[in-house]
Amino acid sequence: PYSSGGSEPLEGDIATGQYLVLPREKATTLLAQMVDRFTKQAKALHLDSAASALGITPAQLDVVASIVEKEGEFVENMGKVSRVIYNRLAKGSPLQMVSTILYSLGQDGGTVTSADLKINTPYNTYLHTGLPPTPICTPSKAALSSAAHPTPGQWLYFELVSKDGTEQFSDTFAEQLAAEALAKSRGLP
């Protein structure tokens, strides 16, 4: 229920973690272990019922978790980032997540230019509302849990405001602009 089907990449269908790879072990054996671990995590976190309670499919919850993984980065941010995503979806607002643009460019991190924001791909959450069609990474167990159980709040924005990973969450655009000014004053991109 988590896969978008077809020949899509395996992001979101496998679990993170350490795996023991033995000499001459087939790649399919390792892949089966990764898929099995994800299935067990999904059951333990009750992702199917959480997705239903949130009004989305399990595959969509997996997409949210992948964005949470990239945008939240630190576990303490993930629940609130998840809430921002759901709040924007509920309002019909574009998600405007840099991580989705980077994914479409084949990059894992870096800066996004104004030209990048105009590239018309289904992963451009600045141009298109809703979720991208597939996960953008393999989400951790913490990101999956955060996507399944977002922190309650009305936030629509967040900004990295400290080099230690602290993100400021805002309800209004005026608060977001203040957070961006704070980040800039601290030398953050």
matplotlib code that plots the C-alpha trace (Angstrom):
import matplotlib.pyplot as plt

x = [0.0, 3.0, 4.4, 3.2, 3.6, 5.3, 9.0, 9.5, 12.6, 12.4, 12.4, 9.7, 9.4, 12.5, 13.7, 16.7, 19.2, 22.2, 22.2, 24.7, 25.8, 27.6, 30.1, 28.4, 25.0, 22.5, 21.2, 17.7, 18.3, 19.3, 16.5, 14.0, 15.4, 15.0, 11.4, 10.6, 12.0, 9.9, 6.7, 7.4, 8.0, 4.8, 2.8, 4.4, 3.7, 0.1, 0.7, -2.4, -4.8, -2.9, -3.1, -6.9, -7.3, -5.4, -7.6, -4.7, -3.5, -0.6, 1.5, 0.8, 1.8, 5.1, 5.6, 4.9, 7.4, 10.1, 9.6, 9.6, 12.9, 14.6, 13.0, 13.0, 16.4, 16.5, 13.9, 12.8, 11.7, 9.9, 6.5, 6.1, 7.3, 4.7, 2.0, 3.1, 2.7, -0.8, -1.8, -0.7, -2.5, -5.7, -5.6, -4.8, -1.6, 1.6, 3.9, 6.9, 9.5, 13.1, 13.8, 11.3, 13.0, 16.4, 15.0, 13.8, 17.3, 18.9, 20.5, 20.6, 21.1, 22.3, 20.7, 17.8, 17.8, 14.9, 15.3, 15.0, 11.7, 10.3, 11.2, 7.9, 8.1, 5.6, 8.1, 8.0, 5.9, 6.3, 4.4, 2.0, -0.3, -0.6, 2.1, 4.7, 3.9, 6.5, 8.7, 11.8, 14.0, 13.8, 12.3, 13.6, 11.3, 11.2, 10.0, 7.4, 6.1, 6.0, 4.1, 1.6, 1.3, 2.0, 2.4, -0.8, -0.5, -1.5, 1.9, 2.2, 5.9, 9.3, 12.8, 16.2, 17.3, 20.3, 23.3, 22.4, 19.3, 16.7, 13.8, 11.3, 7.6, 5.2, 1.5, 1.7, 3.8, 4.9, 6.3, 8.0, 9.6, 10.9, 12.3, 14.0, 15.6, 16.8, 18.3, 20.0, 21.4, 23.0, 24.6, 22.3, 21.3]
y = [0.0, 2.4, 2.1, 4.3, 1.4, 1.1, 1.3, 4.2, 4.3, 2.4, 5.5, 5.1, 1.3, 0.3, 0.9, 2.8, 1.2, -1.1, -4.3, -7.2, -7.9, -11.2, -12.0, -13.2, -12.2, -11.4, -7.8, -9.2, -10.7, -7.4, -5.6, -8.2, -7.5, -3.7, -4.1, -6.5, -4.1, -1.3, -3.4, -4.3, -0.6, 0.4, -2.1, -1.2, 2.5, 1.8, 3.8, 2.5, 3.6, 6.9, 7.6, 6.9, 9.2, 12.0, 11.5, 10.3, 7.1, 5.1, 6.0, 9.7, 9.4, 7.9, 10.9, 13.3, 11.4, 11.7, 15.5, 15.6, 13.7, 16.2, 19.4, 18.6, 17.0, 16.8, 14.6, 17.6, 19.5, 16.6, 16.7, 20.4, 20.2, 17.4, 19.7, 22.5, 20.1, 19.0, 22.6, 23.7, 20.8, 21.6, 25.2, 24.1, 26.1, 25.0, 23.1, 25.2, 22.7, 23.2, 19.5, 18.5, 20.9, 19.4, 15.9, 16.8, 18.2, 14.9, 16.8, 15.9, 19.3, 22.7, 25.9, 26.5, 29.3, 31.3, 29.5, 26.1, 27.2, 27.5, 24.0, 22.3, 18.8, 17.0, 17.5, 21.3, 22.1, 25.8, 25.4, 22.6, 22.1, 18.8, 16.2, 15.1, 11.7, 9.6, 9.9, 12.0, 9.9, 6.9, 8.3, 7.3, 5.7, 9.1, 10.8, 8.1, 8.5, 12.3, 12.1, 9.7, 11.8, 15.4, 17.9, 19.9, 23.5, 26.1, 26.7, 27.4, 28.3, 27.3, 28.6, 27.4, 30.0, 28.5, 26.5, 23.9, 22.9, 24.9, 25.8, 28.6, 27.8, 30.6, 31.0, 34.1, 35.4, 38.4, 36.0, 34.0, 37.2, 38.0, 34.4, 34.8, 38.1, 36.4, 33.6, 36.0, 38.0, 34.8, 34.0, 31.3, 30.8]
z = [0.0, 0.3, -3.2, -5.9, -8.3, -11.6, -12.0, -9.5, -7.3, -4.1, -1.9, 0.7, 0.2, 2.1, 5.7, 6.9, 9.2, 9.2, 7.3, 7.4, 3.8, 3.5, 0.7, -2.5, -1.1, -3.8, -4.1, -4.1, -0.7, 0.8, -0.9, 0.5, 4.0, 3.5, 2.3, 5.1, 7.7, 6.3, 6.3, 10.0, 10.9, 9.1, 11.1, 14.4, 13.7, 12.6, 9.4, 7.7, 10.4, 10.9, 7.2, 7.3, 10.3, 8.4, 5.3, 3.1, 1.6, 3.1, 0.0, 0.6, 4.2, 3.0, 0.7, 3.6, 5.7, 3.0, 2.9, 6.7, 6.7, 4.4, 5.7, 9.5, 9.5, 13.3, 15.2, 17.4, 14.2, 12.4, 14.1, 13.5, 9.9, 9.4, 10.7, 8.4, 5.4, 6.5, 7.3, 3.8, 2.1, 4.0, 2.8, -0.8, -0.6, -2.5, -0.1, -1.4, -0.1, -1.3, -0.8, -3.5, -6.0, -5.2, -5.7, -9.2, -9.9, -8.7, -5.8, -2.1, -0.5, -1.8, -2.8, -5.2, -7.7, -9.0, -12.3, -10.5, -9.0, -12.5, -13.7, -14.4, -12.9, -10.7, -7.8, -8.0, -5.0, -5.7, -9.0, -8.1, -5.1, -3.3, -2.8, -5.2, -6.9, -4.9, -1.9, -2.3, 0.0, 2.3, 5.5, 8.9, 11.5, 13.3, 10.1, 9.5, 13.1, 12.7, 9.5, 11.1, 14.3, 13.5, 16.4, 16.9, 15.8, 13.2, 11.7, 8.0, 7.8, 9.2, 9.0, 10.1, 12.7, 14.3, 13.1, 15.7, 13.7, 15.5, 13.3, 14.1, 13.2, 12.3, 11.9, 9.7, 6.8, 8.9, 11.5, 8.8, 7.4, 10.9, 11.2, 7.8, 8.9, 12.1, 10.1, 7.8, 10.7, 12.0, 8.6, 7.6, 4.0]

ax = plt.figure().add_subplot(projection="3d")
ax.plot(x, y, z, "-o")
ax.set_aspect("equal")
plt.show()
